[in-house]
Amino acid sequence: KVEKMEAEKYKNDKLKAQRIYNRATPIKGTLGEKYIREFRGIDGPIPEDFRFMEKCKHGMLNAFHPAIIVPSKNKNGTIVALNRIFLGKDGNKLAAKTVDGKKIDTKIGIGAVKYGSISVQKNKQSSICFITEGTEDALAIKQVNQKDNIKCNIGLSQMKNIKFEPHI
């Protein structure tokens, strides 16, 4: 019974992430690209599967904000979760907020986060893999290393669940 409930939750969470991803648009020319280029100083290539939403719901703030949408995929390459990086109207990361004394995150995963990982760069010819906690750190490594694999997960607590391809 527990396995059936877990399978149903996985399916529903995965579908929620996929629906959001399918509503997002390419990142090129958006506030999302501005954040990466101007506020993070990253001028290297942005993965083609990174997307952007002008109005993405931030549940803890009960409001809509622009957000970078980064897919987290399972070992079969299926999107199972997303990392949402919420932005302010100027393109910088959304300012940290506190609600009822609790810090509200500006980077939030959604979907079946423990079943996937984010590949920022893949190279089947390399058995080396750099692992970061955050998407922006992975993009910074990609800027100076175009030959090895680079992965990240949605939050530090998910590092134990990172998925590796057989060549790594």
C-alpha positions in Angstrom: 0.0 0.0 0.0 2.9 2.4 0.8 4.5 1.7 -2.5 1.3 2.3 -4.4 0.8 5.6 -2.5 4.4 6.6 -3.3 4.0 5.7 -7.0 0.9 7.8 -7.2 2.6 10.8 -5.5 5.6 10.4 -7.8 3.3 10.4 -10.9 1.3 13.4 -9.7 4.4 15.4 -8.7 6.1 14.6 -12.0 3.0 15.7 -14.0 2.8 19.0 -12.1 6.4 19.8 -12.9 5.9 18.8 -16.6 2.8 21.0 -16.9 4.7 24.0 -15.5 7.7 23.4 -17.8 5.4 23.1 -20.8 3.9 26.5 -20.1 7.4 28.2 -19.8 9.1 29.8 -22.8 12.8 29.7 -24.0 15.0 31.7 -21.7 16.7 33.7 -24.4 15.9 37.5 -24.3 14.0 37.3 -21.0 14.6 38.5 -17.4 15.9 35.0 -16.7 18.7 35.5 -19.2 19.3 39.0 -17.8 19.7 37.5 -14.3 22.2 34.9 -15.5 24.2 37.3 -17.7 24.1 40.6 -15.8 23.5 39.7 -12.1 25.5 36.5 -12.0 28.2 37.4 -14.6 27.8 34.2 -16.6 28.4 34.7 -20.3 28.8 31.1 -21.3 26.1 29.0 -23.0 22.9 28.5 -21.1 21.4 24.9 -21.5 18.7 24.8 -24.1 16.2 23.2 -21.7 16.4 26.1 -19.2 13.1 28.0 -19.5 11.4 31.2 -18.2 7.9 32.1 -16.8 6.8 35.7 -16.6 4.3 34.8 -13.9 5.1 31.7 -11.8 3.3 31.0 -8.6 5.3 31.3 -5.4 3.1 29.3 -3.1 4.7 30.5 0.2 4.2 34.1 -0.8 0.8 33.4 -2.5 1.9 35.6 -5.4 3.2 35.4 -9.0 6.8 36.4 -9.9 9.1 35.9 -12.9 11.1 32.7 -12.6 13.8 30.7 -14.3 12.6 27.1 -14.8 15.3 24.5 -14.6 14.3 20.9 -15.4 15.4 18.0 -13.2 15.4 14.7 -15.1 15.4 11.0 -14.1 17.8 8.5 -15.5 15.6 8.1 -18.6 15.7 11.8 -19.4 12.1 12.5 -18.3 11.4 15.7 -16.5 10.4 14.8 -12.9 10.9 18.1 -11.1 11.8 21.7 -11.5 14.1 24.2 -9.8 12.4 27.6 -9.9 14.6 30.6 -9.4 12.3 33.5 -8.6 13.2 37.0 -9.8 12.3 40.5 -9.1 11.0 42.9 -11.8 14.5 44.2 -12.4 15.8 40.7 -13.3 17.8 40.2 -10.0 16.9 37.3 -7.7 13.8 38.0 -5.7 14.7 39.7 -2.5 14.6 37.4 0.5 11.4 37.8 2.5 10.2 36.7 6.0 6.6 35.7 6.7 5.6 35.1 10.3 9.3 35.0 11.3 10.1 32.3 8.7 12.5 32.9 5.9 10.9 32.3 2.5 13.1 30.8 -0.1 13.6 32.4 -3.5 14.7 29.1 -5.1 12.1 26.4 -4.8 11.9 22.9 -6.2 8.6 21.4 -7.3 7.7 17.9 -8.5 9.4 14.6 -7.6 12.7 16.3 -6.6 14.3 13.2 -5.1 14.0 11.3 -8.3 16.1 13.4 -10.6 19.0 15.8 -11.0 19.9 18.7 -13.2 22.5 18.2 -16.0 24.0 21.5 -16.9 26.6 19.8 -19.2 26.9 16.3 -20.5 29.9 14.6 -22.1 29.8 10.8 -22.6 33.6 11.0 -23.4 34.4 12.1 -19.8 34.1 10.2 -16.6 34.6 13.3 -14.6 31.5 15.0 -13.0 31.5 18.3 -11.1 28.6 18.5 -8.7 27.2 21.8 -7.2 24.4 22.6 -4.9 23.0 25.4 -7.0 22.2 25.9 -10.7 24.1 29.2 -10.9 27.3 27.6 -9.5 27.0 24.8 -12.1 26.7 27.5 -14.9 29.8 29.2 -13.6 31.8 26.0 -13.8 30.4 25.4 -17.3 31.8 28.8 -18.3 35.4 27.7 -17.6 35.0 23.9 -18.3 33.4 22.8 -21.5 34.6 19.2 -21.4 33.4 17.5 -18.3 30.0 16.6 -16.9 28.3 19.1 -14.6 25.3 18.4 -12.4 23.4 20.0 -9.6 20.4 19.2 -7.5 17.5 21.1 -6.1 18.9 22.0 -2.7 21.6 20.6 -0.5 19.3 18.0 1.1 18.9 16.4 -2.3 22.6 15.8 -3.0 22.3 12.2 -1.8 19.8 11.6 -4.5 21.8 12.8 -7.5 21.6 10.5 -10.5 24.7 9.6 -12.6 24.9 8.2 -16.1 26.8 4.9 -16.6 29.9 6.7 -18.0 30.5 8.6 -14.8 
